[in-house]
């Protein structure tokens, strides 16, 4: 069974309003790092939840970052690699403050 479907989609961030250009792997806003719970498996658009996914933590491994998102509606957590165009100031804010909630 295929676990990933590449989808090139542009979107307006439902959290901060930024216009996001998708590249087929984009799953979160590069400005605020928030996401939306739309997939069961990456790219399938099969989730009925639709909740906003808050970036709750950042882990660093070398020069790479992993963002943990938690759905505000159903509580599901998902880990996602950061993207090259993600805002480094937002990454630093989240990683240095475990109680950080962007925009609240």
C-alpha positions as CSV (number, residue, x, y, z in Angstrom):
1,X,0.0,0.0,0.0
2,X,1.3,3.4,-1.0
3,X,1.9,5.7,2.0
4,X,2.8,8.9,0.2
5,X,1.1,10.8,-2.6
6,X,3.0,13.8,-4.0
7,X,0.6,16.8,-4.5
8,X,1.8,20.2,-5.8
9,X,-0.7,22.6,-4.2
10,X,-0.5,26.2,-3.3
11,X,-2.6,27.4,-0.3
12,X,-3.3,30.3,2.0
13,X,-2.3,29.5,5.6
14,X,-5.4,29.2,7.7
15,X,-3.4,30.3,10.7
16,X,-1.4,33.4,9.6
17,X,-2.8,34.1,6.1
18,X,0.5,33.7,4.3
19,X,0.4,32.6,0.7
20,X,2.3,29.3,0.4
21,X,3.7,27.9,-2.8
22,X,3.6,24.1,-2.6
23,X,6.3,21.9,-4.1
24,X,4.7,18.5,-3.7
25,X,6.1,17.9,-0.3
26,X,4.8,21.1,1.4
27,X,2.6,20.3,4.4
28,X,3.0,23.4,6.6
29,X,3.3,27.1,6.4
30,X,6.9,28.2,6.2
31,X,6.1,31.4,8.0
32,X,4.3,30.2,11.1
33,X,4.9,26.4,10.7
34,X,1.2,25.6,11.4
35,X,-0.4,22.8,9.3
36,X,-3.9,21.5,8.7
37,X,-5.0,17.9,9.5
38,X,-6.2,16.9,6.0
39,X,-4.3,13.6,5.4
40,X,-4.4,10.1,6.9
41,X,-1.2,9.3,4.9
42,X,0.9,12.1,3.4
43,X,-0.9,13.6,0.4
44,X,-4.0,11.4,0.4
45,X,-6.4,14.2,1.6
46,X,-8.5,11.5,3.2
47,X,-8.8,12.9,6.8
48,X,-12.2,14.2,7.8
49,X,-10.8,16.0,10.8
50,X,-9.7,19.3,9.2
51,X,-8.3,20.7,12.5
52,X,-5.4,23.1,12.8
53,X,-2.1,21.5,13.7
54,X,0.0,23.5,16.0
55,X,3.8,23.2,15.9
56,X,4.5,22.1,19.5
57,X,8.1,21.2,19.4
58,X,11.3,21.2,17.3
59,X,14.1,18.6,17.4
60,X,17.4,19.2,15.8
61,X,19.7,16.6,14.2
62,X,22.8,18.2,12.7
63,X,21.6,21.0,10.4
64,X,18.1,19.4,10.0
65,X,15.0,20.0,12.1
66,X,11.9,17.9,12.8
67,X,8.7,19.7,13.7
68,X,6.1,18.0,15.8
69,X,2.5,19.1,15.0
70,X,-0.5,18.4,17.3
71,X,-4.0,18.7,16.0
72,X,-6.1,21.1,18.0
73,X,-9.3,19.2,17.1
74,X,-8.5,15.5,17.5
75,X,-5.1,15.5,19.3
76,X,-3.2,13.5,16.7
77,X,0.5,14.3,16.6
78,X,2.7,14.1,13.5
79,X,6.4,14.6,12.9
80,X,7.5,16.4,9.8
81,X,10.9,17.5,8.5
82,X,11.4,21.2,8.2
83,X,11.7,22.8,4.7
84,X,14.5,24.9,3.4
85,X,12.3,28.0,3.3
86,X,10.9,27.6,6.9
87,X,11.3,30.8,9.0
88,X,14.4,30.2,11.2
89,X,13.2,32.7,13.7
90,X,10.0,30.7,14.2
91,X,12.0,27.5,14.5
92,X,14.2,29.1,17.2
93,X,11.2,30.5,19.1
94,X,9.5,27.1,19.2
95,X,12.6,25.1,20.0
96,X,13.7,27.5,22.8
97,X,10.2,27.7,24.5
98,X,8.4,24.4,25.1
99,X,5.2,26.3,26.0
100,X,5.3,28.4,22.9
101,X,2.0,28.8,21.0
102,X,2.6,30.9,17.9
103,X,0.0,33.7,17.4
104,X,-2.0,33.1,20.6
